[in-house]
């Protein structure tokens, strides 16, 4: 089977979140599939990371630290920006087209046989298939440790079949309510499903509802809770010495650079991840790395320092400098209110006096009105568009949801058209912010030729 055919067959399965909650969220079926594949998920130790915001950044930072420590490291994240291969990486190299096609064939044929024999009632979903492919790839490639980002929730997520060396829970807020619950406490219960009896869980204090659920789960399961608080630097208004403005090409970005005591030694944290919210994600990665060092992995303060510095996580406040007649572009995924607040804070710090043109699109199941009320007041104008995805809200739906904002909103039929209009409106000295869904950001990066 060719790579193109494999990818087409994957997408033909449809996206789980386009449907109402269904029977596909069932770990028993995932375990049947993995048993038939000889349990690839058991071939290497893993770290499981759940949360609403920051889990991808935390996973990318931790994987970079593990690579810097000389470990052959697998990284599984979702969704992707441009190509499906981005989701499955070893030592920062994405799975090749050839390997993806080969492993898809193995997993797909196994799934079809299980359905024919009555071992499975239906074919595994898109995410279940992709997770099984990642496990197979990591097993065959003999990774020494795998970092796995939970897709959604935690308790019933396809990744939650491993026995993690460490469970990590990032910040929790309202998102995917149709699937996870309508309160922070209900959502936290789903996320806390990755905690194991007697296991280790790394987290940070957050909303009281989430704290209560996580704390009670740790107590009920006899788990060991590890706080990443010692690794969060001061972020009060009076602590600006920790935040250093550094020019990068034509763009002035807000970077973080601060000293930190880690494993008995002072290191200098220099992260390319922009925004104060990233300080929490980095702290979680450091605390997790320290736990792993106590478990025998060869992690040192020096490799933590280098891993943080070498982290790359595209599409998260990523700046493309102005070139010729083109404006400066900022790419940032802000698909829920918490993400929107983080983007607003960083934009205000970086571009306080600059007129901003927004290219915005979102999935229709998101809190578009609330996101718009947070972000749109920063913009001189907004161009509403849609991604090539069945879940995408139309420009009209975005305009209706954002009716309470006074910002001028234009429509564009697709991302390419939106970018053309934004470039014309902003001019060579303007700033274009591309945000909302990861699918919008990914399509924009593809159109503009940004390497992921």
N, C-alpha and C positions, 0 to 999 in steps of 0.2 A: 504494500500500500504506500502511495506517495505521501509526502508531508502535507501537500495541499488537500488531499482526500481525507487524511486523518483529521486535520483541523476542521474541514467541512463537516465530517461526521460528528465531531465533538459539538459544534455549534448547532447541529440538527437536533441534538438532545434538548435544546431549549435551556433557558435560564430559570433556575428554581424560583427566583424571586418575582418572575412575571406572573406566577400563579398564586392562588390562595394557599394558605398552609396545607400541606399535603402529606401523604404517606411516605414521601421520599426522605424525610428527615428521620432516619432510623439507623442507629449504629449497628444493630444486629445484622443488617444486610451488608454493611461495609465490612464487618468482620467475616462474613461468609466469603466475600470476594477475596479478602486478604488471605484467608486460610487456603483458598484454592491456589493462590500465588505463592504459597509456602511462607507466609508471614514476613514480607520484606520490611514491615514497620518495626520488626524486632531485631533487625540486623545491626542497628547502630543506636547509640543513646541520643536522646532528643530533648529540646526545650520547647515548651508549648506556650504561646503568647496570645492572650485574649484581651478584649477591651473594646471600647467604642472608637476612641481616637488615640493615635500614637502607637498602635501596635506594630504597624509597618516600619516606622522610624526606629522603634526599639529593636525590632528584629534585625533590621539592616545594620544598626550600630553594633549589636551583639555579635552578629555574624562576622563583621569586619574585625572586631576584637579577637574572635576565635581564629580567623585567618592569620592575623598578625602574630598570633601565638604559635603558628606553625601547624595548626590543625586543618585537615582536609574537611571543609565545612560545607554542608548542604544548607540551602536557604529556600524555603517555600513561602511565597507571599501571594496575595490576591487583592483586587483584580490586577490586570496588566494595563499598561499605558498604550502600547502600540502592538506588540506581538505576544501571543500566548506563551512563548518560550521564556519570557521575562520572569514568569512565576516560579520557575524551577532552575536553581543555580547551584553550581559547585565552585567555591573559591571565586565568586563574582563573575563566572562565565556561565551564560545561560545554556540550557540544554540545546544541542544541535538539532537541526531539522531532521537529520537521519535518525538520531536516537529517539526523538519524539515520535516519529512515524513507527519505528520498530516497536517501541514500548506500548504505544497506543494499540498496535495490532495484537500484542500479547494480552493486554488487559481486556480489550474488546472481545477477542475470541473466547477468553475465559468467561467473561460476563455472559456472552451469548450461550455458551455451553451450560452454565449454571441455570439460566432461564429455561432452556430446553429440558433440563433434567429435573426441573421443579425445585431446585435449591434456592433460587431467587424468584420472587413473584413478578418482577419487572426488571428492565435494564437499569443499571446504575445511572444516576444523574450526571450532569456535566461536572459538578464539583467533586462528586465521588470518584468519577473516572480520573480526573486530573490529579486528585490526591493519591490514588493508587499508582498512577504513572510516576509521581514524584517519589513515592516510597520505593518502587522498583528501581528507579534511576539511582537513588542514593544507595540502595543495597548493592546493586551491580557495580557501582563506582567505588564502593567501600569507603564511604565518608566516615570520618571519625566522630562526628557529631552533626546533628541536623537541627536547625532552628525553624520552627513551624509557626506561621501566623494563622490563627484561627480565622476561618472565612466569615462566619456570623455566629453570634452567641457563644457557645462553648460546649454545653452539656450534650447536644445532639449533633455537633459539627463533625464532619467526616475526619478531621484531624485528631479528634479526641479518642482515638483507638490506641494511642501509644501510652506507655508508662513513662512520663517525663521525668528526667532528672531534676528539673525545676519547672514549676508553673509560674507564669508572670501575668499579672493583671494590670493593664494600663487604665487610664481614666475612662470612667463610665458615664454616659449621658443618654438622653433619649435618641433612639434611632432604631429603625426596623421594628417599630411597635407592633405592626401586624403579625410579626412572627415571634417576637421576644417578650411582649408585655407592654403595658401602658404606663408603668411607673419605673423610676430608676431602680427601686428595690426588686421588681420583677425581672428587669433586665440583668441586674447584678447576680441574681440567682442563676440565670443561664450562664453567665460568664464564669461564676464560681464553680461550675460543673467540671472545670479542668483541674480542680484541686483534688489530690489523692490522699487517701488515709495514710497518715504518717509521712506524707510528702513535704516538700519545701515549696512555699509560695512567696514570691517577691512582689511587693506592691508599695503604693504610696497613699497617704491619707487623701481622701477626696470628699465627695458629697456624703453627708451623714447617712443617708439611706444605703448607699453603696458600702460605706464602712461597716455598718451594722451587719449586712449580709455576709460580707467577706470575713469579718471577724468571727461571727457565729459559725460559719462553715469551717474555718480553721479549728475552732474549739471542738466542734462536733466530730471532726475527722481526726483529731489528734495530730494535725499538721504543724509544721514549723513555719511561722510567719516571719519574714525578713523585710524590714523597712528600708527603703532606699533614701530616706530622709537625709542621712549623713552626706549623701553625694549630690544634694541639690544646693547650689550656691545661693547666696542672698539675692533676692530679686526685688527688693523694695525700691521705691523711687530714689533712695539715697545711695544705692549700690551701683551707680553707673560705671564705676571703675571696672566692673566685670564685663561690661559690654563695650566692645571696641568697633568703631566704624572703620571698615576697610574697603577702599575702592577696588573694584574688580572690573577691568575694562572701563566702559563708560558708566557702569552701574555702581552706585554706592550701596553696599549691602550691610545689613546689621548682623555682624558675626559675634559669636560668643567666645571669650578667651579668659580663662580663670584658673587659679591654682586650686588644687584639691588634694587632700590627704587620702590616699588609697593604699590599703594593705601595708600600712606603716611607712609609706613614702610619699613625698609630695610630687605630684605630677602637674603638668600644664595641660589643661583641657583646651583644645582648639578644634572646634567642630564646624564643618561646612553647613550643618543644618541650621537654618535661620529662624529666629523667633524665640521669645522667652519660653514658650510652651515646650520647645524641644529640650530645655534643660531638665524637665521631668523625665522625658523619654531616655535621655542619656544617663540619668541617675539610675533608672531601672536597669539599663544595660550593664552599668558598672557593678551594681549590687549583684546581678545575676552572674556576671563573670567571676566575682569574688566567691560566690557560693560554689561555682564549678571548680575554682582553684582548690577549694577545700576538699572537693571530691576527687582530686588527683589530676585534673587537667592542667597542662603546663602554661598557666596564665600568670603574668607578672605585671607589676605597675607599668613597666615600660611598654609591654605589648598592649595594655589597655590604652595608654596614651596614644600609641601609634594607630591602633585600630579606630579610635574615635576620629583622629585626624584624617584617616583614609576612607571614612564612610562616604558612600554615595547613595542617595535615595532620590531619584529623579522626580520632578513634578511637584516637589514640596518647596515652595518659595524659591523656585529656580529662575534665575535672571538671564535673559538673552539680551546682550548689550545692543544699543542702537547701531545700525550699520547703514551708511549711505542715506537714502531717503526713508528707511524703515525706522519706526520708533523702538524704544526699549520695551521688551516683553517680559512680563512676570507670569510664571505658571504656578498655580497652587490649587491643590485639591481641597475644597471646602464644601463637603456634601451634607453637612448637618450644622445645626446652630453652634455647637461647640467649636467645630472647625472654622466657622465663619467668624466667631469672636477672635480666634487665634490669628486668622488672616488680617482682620481689621486692626488688631494691635500692632502687627508687624508692618503693615502698610503705613499706619500712622507714624511709626518710628522712622521708617525709611524714606517716605515720600510725603512728608508733612505739608509742604507747600506746592506740590506738583498736581496739576489737573490729571485725573485718571479716567481712562476709557475702559469700561468693563465689557468683556465677552463672557456671557453667562449662560449656562444651561444646567439642567438638573433632571434627575429621575422624578417621575410624577408622584412616587410614593414618599418623597422627602418633604420636609417642612419648608417648602419654598417661600411661603410668606414670611416666616420668621427669619430665614436666611437673608431674604431681600431687605427686611427692615434693619438688619445688622450691617449689611455690606453696602447697599445701594446709596446711602447718604454720603459715602466717601467719593462717589463717582460723579464726574461732570455729565456723563451719559452712559447708558447701558445698552448693549446690543444683545437681545435675547435670541437664542438659537437652540437647536436640538442636535443631539448626537445620533448616529446611525444605530439606534438601539430601540427595541420595542417598548422599553420602559420609559423612554424619554418624554418629558413634558414638552408640549408645543410652545412656541413663542407666545401664542395667545393665552395659554394656560399660565405661563410665567407672568405675563402682564396682569392677568386677573388676580393671581395670588399676591402680586406686589402692588396692588391698587392703593394701599395705604402709604406708599412712599411717594415723594414728590419728584423723584428723579426722572429725567427724560429717558424713555425706553423705546428703542427701535427694534424691528424684527429682522431676522435673516433666516433664510430657509435652511441653511446648513452652516457648518463651521467654517468652511472655506469662504463663503460669502460674508460671514460675520467678520472674519479676519481682514478681508479686503476693505470692508466699510470702516473697521476700526483703524486700519492703517491710514485711510484717507482722513478720518476725523482727527486722529492724534497728531499726524505730521511727524517729521523726523525728531522733534524735541519732546514729543509726548511720551506717555507711559500707557501701555495697554496691559491690563490685568485679565488673564484668562483663567476662569475659575468656575467652581460648582462641581459637577460630576467629574470623576476621573476619566470618564469616556470623552468628555468635552476637552479636557486637558490633553489626553492622549491623541485625539484627532488633530488638535491644533499643533502639537509637536510634530506629528507626521507631515502635515501640510507645510510647516515652516522648516522641515528638514532638521529638526533637533535630534541629536543622537541620544538614545536612551541607554 
